[in-house]
Amino acid sequence: MSAHFTDNLALNDNEVLVNVAESVGLSRDDAQAVLSSDQYADEVAQDIEEARAIGLQGVPFFVLERKYAISGAQPQALFQDTLKKVADEMGIKPDLQVVGGSTDSLCEDGSCAF
């Protein structure tokens, strides 16, 4: 998402997408093969239909566990609270508990590792 929302890259350009895929550890060849095929066409069509069915009209739009939706640019606290609620409902406990201090040292380049 940072490629689009932060770096303002053209995600309709396959070379940009291949570079993004490679930057997260995927093979350039695999990324190029997928982009030049219709391998995921059915899944994409299904996602589009599902988005229409729930009334999605803009981006960003996040659906969590098909139960909660967050639309548009929202405060970080809303995401944290909603993710915690979903994790609690699923019985997921965080592996890391920060005691005294913050998680700032865990965050780098717009991503945080937990």
N, CA, C and O of each residue as an XYZ file, in Angstrom:
456
protein
N       0.814     -1.188      0.000
C       0.000      0.000      0.000
C       0.858      1.252      0.000
O       0.468      2.280     -0.554
N       2.028      1.166      0.623
C       2.873      2.359      0.641
C       3.330      2.728     -0.767
O       3.592      3.899     -1.044
N       3.428      1.742     -1.660
C       3.825      2.039     -3.037
C       2.853      3.031     -3.661
O       3.261      3.913     -4.417
N       1.576      2.891     -3.350
C       0.564      3.785     -3.907
C       0.363      5.019     -3.042
O       0.502      6.145     -3.518
N       0.035      4.807     -1.765
C      -0.377      5.914     -0.912
C       0.776      6.775     -0.410
O       0.579      7.963     -0.154
N       1.968      6.215     -0.263
C       3.106      6.984      0.239
C       4.064      7.362     -0.883
O       4.469      8.519     -1.002
N       4.421      6.383     -1.700
C       5.423      6.613     -2.740
C       4.824      7.110     -4.054
O       5.553      7.520     -4.957
N       3.487      7.072     -4.159
C       2.779      7.559     -5.345
C       3.268      6.886     -6.632
O       3.441      7.538     -7.661
N       3.488      5.573     -6.553
C       3.932      4.822     -7.727
C       2.732      4.430     -8.587
O       1.620      4.280     -8.081
N       2.960      4.268     -9.867
C       1.904      3.908    -10.817
C       1.672      2.399    -10.779
O       2.403      1.639    -11.415
N       0.663      1.971    -10.039
C       0.411      0.539     -9.882
C      -0.242     -0.095    -11.106
O      -0.508     -1.297    -11.115
N      -0.499      0.701    -12.130
C      -0.979      0.132    -13.393
C       0.182     -0.182    -14.332
O      -0.032     -0.584    -15.475
N       1.397      0.000    -13.855
C       2.617     -0.285    -14.618
C       3.209     -1.600    -14.115
O       3.621     -1.698    -12.959
N       3.249     -2.608    -14.984
C       3.734     -3.928    -14.564
C       5.165     -3.898    -14.041
O       5.494     -4.645    -13.119
N       6.016     -3.059    -14.603
C       7.403     -2.986    -14.128
C       7.443     -2.481    -12.685
O       8.234     -2.964    -11.875
N       6.593     -1.513    -12.372
C       6.496     -1.017    -10.991
C       6.040     -2.149    -10.079
O       6.598     -2.337     -8.998
N       5.033     -2.900    -10.505
C       4.526     -4.005     -9.689
C       5.581     -5.088     -9.486
O       5.691     -5.648     -8.396
N       6.347     -5.382    -10.516
C       7.419     -6.375    -10.391
C       8.462     -5.884     -9.389
O       8.943     -6.659     -8.562
N       8.810     -4.608     -9.461
C       9.775     -4.048     -8.507
C       9.247     -4.106     -7.077
O       9.993     -4.426     -6.151
N       7.970     -3.799     -6.896
C       7.363     -3.869     -5.563
C       7.371     -5.315     -5.070
O       7.707     -5.575     -3.915
N       7.004     -6.247     -5.935
C       7.010     -7.666     -5.560
C       8.403     -8.100     -5.131
O       8.562     -8.787     -4.122
N       9.401     -7.700     -5.892
C      10.780     -8.063     -5.559
C      11.203     -7.436     -4.228
O      11.941     -8.054     -3.460
N      10.742     -6.220     -3.956
C      11.139     -5.536     -2.718
C      10.601     -6.222     -1.468
O      11.122     -6.012     -0.372
N       9.559     -7.043     -1.625
C       9.023     -7.780     -0.473
C       9.422     -9.255     -0.508
O       8.868    -10.076      0.224
N      10.399     -9.582     -1.376
C      10.967    -10.918     -1.349
C      10.426    -11.905     -2.360
O      10.786    -13.082     -2.319
N       9.574    -11.462     -3.262
C       9.052    -12.366     -4.288
C       9.993    -12.389     -5.490
O      10.746    -11.444     -5.724
N       9.938    -13.450     -6.224
C      10.766    -13.603     -7.420
C      10.258    -12.690     -8.537
O       9.056    -12.623     -8.794
N      11.178    -11.991     -9.195
C      10.805    -11.147    -10.344
C      10.135    -11.990    -11.426
O       9.129    -11.586    -12.009
N      10.706    -13.167    -11.687
C      10.159    -14.032    -12.738
C       8.740    -14.472    -12.404
O       7.863    -14.463    -13.268
N       8.512    -14.860    -11.143
C       7.169    -15.276    -10.733
C       6.183    -14.115    -10.851
O       5.061    -14.293    -11.325
N       6.604    -12.935    -10.420
C       5.729    -11.760    -10.495
C       5.380    -11.445    -11.946
O       4.219    -11.182    -12.262
N       6.372    -11.469    -12.826
C       6.126    -11.204    -14.246
C       5.194    -12.253    -14.847
O       4.322    -11.922    -15.651
N       5.375    -13.508    -14.464
C       4.523    -14.582    -14.986
C       3.069    -14.378    -14.571
O       2.157    -14.537    -15.383
N       2.859    -14.029    -13.318
C       1.490    -13.812    -12.835
C       0.861    -12.615    -13.537
O      -0.293    -12.674    -13.961
N       1.619    -11.533    -13.658
C       1.078    -10.321    -14.273
C       0.763    -10.495    -15.754
O      -0.091     -9.786    -16.286
N       1.425    -11.411    -16.422
C       1.168    -11.614    -17.850
C       0.173    -12.746    -18.095
O      -0.023    -13.166    -19.235
N      -0.448    -13.236    -17.036
C      -1.428    -14.316    -17.179
C      -2.764    -13.883    -16.578
O      -2.896    -12.792    -16.023
N      -3.745    -14.769    -16.706
C      -5.035    -14.519    -16.055
C      -5.230    -15.496    -14.894
O      -6.353    -15.871    -14.557
N      -4.115    -15.892    -14.297
C      -4.115    -16.900    -13.233
C      -5.075    -16.556    -12.091
O      -5.717    -17.448    -11.536
N      -5.175    -15.293    -11.742
C      -6.010    -14.898    -10.608
C      -7.252    -14.118    -11.036
O      -7.869    -13.442    -10.212
N      -7.621    -14.204    -12.298
C      -8.757    -13.443    -12.816
C     -10.053    -13.762    -12.081
O     -10.821    -12.853    -11.768
N     -10.308    -15.031    -11.802
C     -11.541    -15.408    -11.106
C     -11.579    -14.832     -9.696
O     -12.617    -14.343     -9.252
N     -10.447    -14.888     -8.989
C     -10.392    -14.353     -7.629
C     -10.599    -12.842     -7.623
O     -11.284    -12.310     -6.750
N     -10.007    -12.150     -8.598
C     -10.171    -10.696     -8.690
C     -11.625    -10.356     -8.986
O     -12.183     -9.448     -8.370
N     -12.243    -11.069     -9.917
C     -13.650    -10.831    -10.240
C     -14.528    -11.066     -9.015
O     -15.476    -10.319     -8.774
N     -14.216    -12.093     -8.250
C     -14.972    -12.382     -7.028
C     -14.795    -11.257     -6.005
O     -15.762    -10.851     -5.360
N     -13.577    -10.754     -5.852
C     -13.328     -9.637     -4.932
C     -14.108     -8.396     -5.348
O     -14.671     -7.700     -4.503
N     -14.139     -8.119     -6.646
C     -14.871     -6.952     -7.148
C     -16.355     -7.103     -6.867
O     -17.004     -6.152     -6.429
N     -16.897     -8.281     -7.113
C     -18.318     -8.527     -6.854
C     -18.635     -8.388     -5.368
O     -19.650     -7.797     -5.001
N     -17.775     -8.928     -4.522
C     -17.981     -8.817     -3.078
C     -17.930     -7.356     -2.631
O     -18.721     -6.937     -1.787
N     -17.012     -6.589     -3.190
C     -16.905     -5.168     -2.851
C     -18.179     -4.429     -3.243
O     -18.676     -3.598     -2.483
N     -18.701     -4.725     -4.412
C     -19.962     -4.099     -4.849
C     -21.107     -4.486     -3.919
O     -21.945     -3.653     -3.573
N     -21.136     -5.743     -3.522
C     -22.225     -6.240     -2.677
C     -22.266     -5.559     -1.314
O     -23.341     -5.375     -0.743
N     -21.102     -5.185     -0.789
C     -21.095     -4.527      0.525
C     -21.099     -3.004      0.404
O     -21.025     -2.294      1.407
N     -21.185     -2.513     -0.826
C     -21.317     -1.080     -1.037
C     -20.025     -0.293     -1.028
O     -20.046      0.922     -0.828
N     -18.917     -0.946     -1.239
C     -17.639     -0.248     -1.266
C     -17.645      0.773     -2.396
O     -17.965      0.455     -3.541
N     -17.283      2.013     -2.049
C     -17.283      3.066     -3.058
C     -15.970      3.822     -3.134
O     -15.833      4.719     -3.966
N     -15.013      3.493     -2.304
C     -13.748      4.212     -2.342
C     -12.645      3.423     -1.671
O     -12.883      2.379     -1.064
N     -11.445      3.936     -1.792
C     -10.292      3.307     -1.164
C      -9.571      4.347     -0.328
O      -9.672      5.534     -0.638
N      -8.870      3.976      0.686
C      -8.715      2.602      1.155
C      -9.978      2.103      1.856
O     -10.763      2.891      2.384
N     -10.157      0.800      1.851
C     -11.295      0.153      2.503
C     -10.807     -1.190      3.015
O     -10.338     -2.023      2.239
N     -10.914     -1.397      4.300
C     -10.390     -2.607      4.930
C     -11.542     -3.406      5.517
O     -12.388     -2.859      6.224
N     -11.573     -4.702      5.224
C     -12.566     -5.603      5.802
C     -11.816     -6.605      6.664
O     -10.896     -7.275      6.194
N     -12.210     -6.703      7.921
C     -11.542     -7.586      8.872
C     -12.485     -8.707      9.270
O     -13.542     -8.476      9.856
N     -12.078     -9.927      8.937
C     -12.848    -11.127      9.285
C     -14.288    -11.073      8.770
O     -15.185    -11.675      9.360
N     -14.502    -10.362      7.688
C     -15.836    -10.221      7.087
C     -16.873     -9.728      8.097
O     -18.068     -9.988      7.957
N     -16.396     -9.015      9.112
C     -17.278     -8.554     10.176
C     -17.166     -7.054     10.411
O     -18.161     -6.401     10.727
N     -15.977     -6.507     10.262
C     -15.740     -5.088     10.511
C     -15.166     -4.450      9.252
O     -14.353     -5.054      8.552
N     -15.594     -3.229      8.975
C     -15.076     -2.498      7.822
C     -14.591     -1.129      8.275
O     -15.230     -0.459      9.086
N     -13.453     -0.735      7.737
C     -12.907      0.592      8.005
C     -12.765      1.268      6.652
O     -12.041      0.789      5.779
N     -13.459      2.382      6.485
C     -13.482      3.081      5.209
C     -12.725      4.397      5.295
O     -12.868      5.154      6.255
N     -11.925      4.652      4.281
C     -11.231      5.930      4.198
C     -10.065      6.055      5.156
O      -9.712      5.116      5.870
N      -9.482      7.231      5.153
C      -8.345      7.516      6.033
C      -8.876      7.737      7.444
O      -9.584      8.711      7.699
N      -8.543      6.854      8.339
C      -9.018      6.906      9.717
C      -7.825      7.011     10.660
O      -6.701      6.679     10.284
N      -8.066      7.469     11.878
C      -6.970      7.571     12.849
C      -6.369      6.201     13.171
O      -7.057      5.181     13.148
N      -5.086      6.205     13.466
C      -4.375      4.973     13.807
C      -5.060      4.249     14.960
O      -5.121      3.019     14.968
N      -5.570      4.990     15.924
C      -6.215      4.379     17.092
C      -7.411      3.522     16.687
O      -7.661      2.485     17.302
N      -8.150      3.938     15.666
C      -9.298      3.147     15.211
C      -8.840      1.798     14.670
O      -9.458      0.770     14.950
N      -7.755      1.802     13.894
C      -7.216      0.540     13.385
C      -6.737     -0.342     14.534
O      -7.032     -1.537     14.567
N      -6.004      0.240     15.470
C      -5.491     -0.532     16.602
C      -6.632     -1.130     17.415
O      -6.595     -2.310     17.764
N      -7.639     -0.328     17.716
C      -8.769     -0.815     18.511
C      -9.525     -1.921     17.783
O      -9.911     -2.922     18.387
N      -9.733     -1.734     16.485
C     -10.475     -2.732     15.712
C      -9.678     -4.025     15.578
O     -10.235     -5.113     15.721
N      -8.383     -3.915     15.306
C      -7.543     -5.112     15.214
C      -7.489     -5.850     16.545
O      -7.521     -7.081     16.575
N      -7.407     -5.110     17.641
C      -7.400     -5.745     18.963
C      -8.719     -6.463     19.217
O      -8.734     -7.578     19.739
N      -9.824     -5.824     18.849
C     -11.140     -6.438     19.030
C     -11.243     -7.746     18.235
O     -11.718     -8.754     18.758
N     -10.804     -7.727     16.988
C     -10.839     -8.931     16.155
C      -9.944    -10.011     16.754
O     -10.342    -11.172     16.838
N      -8.739     -9.634     17.170
C      -7.815    -10.605     17.769
C      -8.415    -11.208     19.030
O      -8.326    -12.417     19.241
N      -9.024    -10.376     19.870
C      -9.663    -10.882     21.091
C     -10.770    -11.872     20.754
O     -10.870    -12.929     21.376
N     -11.598    -11.535     19.776
C     -12.700    -12.415     19.378
C     -12.194    -13.744     18.818
O     -12.848    -14.777     18.961
N     -11.026    -13.705     18.181
C     -10.452    -14.917     17.597
C      -9.583    -15.677     18.591
O      -9.090    -16.763     18.286
N      -9.396    -15.113     19.766
C      -8.563    -15.765     20.772
C      -7.080    -15.646     20.499
O      -6.288    -16.453     20.984
N      -6.699    -14.642     19.724
C      -5.288    -14.434     19.396
C      -4.676    -13.497     20.425
O      -5.193    -12.410     20.683
N      -3.587    -13.926     20.995
C      -2.860    -13.108     21.967
C      -1.558    -12.653     21.330
O      -0.905    -13.434     20.637
N      -1.165    -11.396     21.552
C       0.096    -10.929     20.960
C       1.290    -11.662     21.539
O       1.323    -11.976     22.729
N       2.281    -11.933     20.683
C       3.508    -12.587     21.133
C       4.408    -11.624     21.886
O       5.240    -12.043     22.691
N       4.243    -10.346     21.627
C       5.134     -9.339     22.188
C       4.349     -8.383     23.059
O       3.329     -7.839     22.633
N       4.810     -8.181     24.252
C       4.201     -7.198     25.137
C       5.264     -6.182     25.505
O       6.284     -6.527     26.101
N       5.025     -4.933     25.151
C       5.968     -3.866     25.446
C       5.704     -3.373     26.859
O       4.586     -2.984     27.196
N       6.735     -3.394     27.672
C       6.625     -2.940     29.057
C       7.547     -1.742     29.218
O       8.761     -1.863     29.051
N       6.979     -0.594     29.540
C       7.791      0.605     29.734
C       8.483      1.016     28.461
O       9.536      0.469     28.134
N       7.949      1.928     27.758
C       8.540      2.382     26.507
C       7.513      2.317     25.406
O       6.309      2.277     25.657
N       7.995      2.307     24.205
C       7.080      2.284     23.072
C       7.555      1.251     22.058
O       8.595      0.613     22.222
N       6.765      1.112     21.017
C       7.114      0.184     19.943
C       7.888      0.885     18.840
O       8.140      0.287     17.794
N       8.274      2.148     19.051
C       8.950      2.905     17.997
C      10.166      2.182     17.443
O      10.424      2.237     16.241
N      10.915      1.505     18.304
C      12.122      0.832     17.831
C      11.801     -0.366     16.936
O      12.683     -0.885     16.252
N      10.552     -0.801     16.940
C      10.149     -1.929     16.105
C       9.662     -1.478     14.734
O       9.407     -2.301     13.855
N       9.537     -0.171     14.561
C       8.987      0.361     13.324
C      10.085      0.934     12.446
O      10.996      1.616     12.915
N       9.970      0.635     11.156
C      10.975      1.086     10.203
C      10.326      1.216      8.836
O       9.597      0.319      8.411
N      10.572      2.293      8.157
C      10.062      2.522      6.803
C       8.551      2.345      6.700
O       8.065      1.770      5.726
N       7.807      2.827      7.683
C       6.357      2.767      7.628
C       5.757      1.425      7.971
O       4.547      1.245      7.837
N       6.575      0.464      8.416
C       6.076     -0.854      8.800
C       6.534     -1.169     10.213
O       7.620     -0.764     10.627
N       5.710     -1.885     10.943
C       6.062     -2.272     12.303
C       5.998     -3.786     12.436
O       5.042     -4.417     11.985
N       7.010     -4.361     13.051
C       7.059     -5.808     13.261
C       6.593     -6.117     14.670
O       7.115     -5.569     15.641
N       5.619     -6.988     14.777
C       5.115     -7.404     16.084
C       5.167     -8.902     16.190
O       4.786     -9.462     17.217
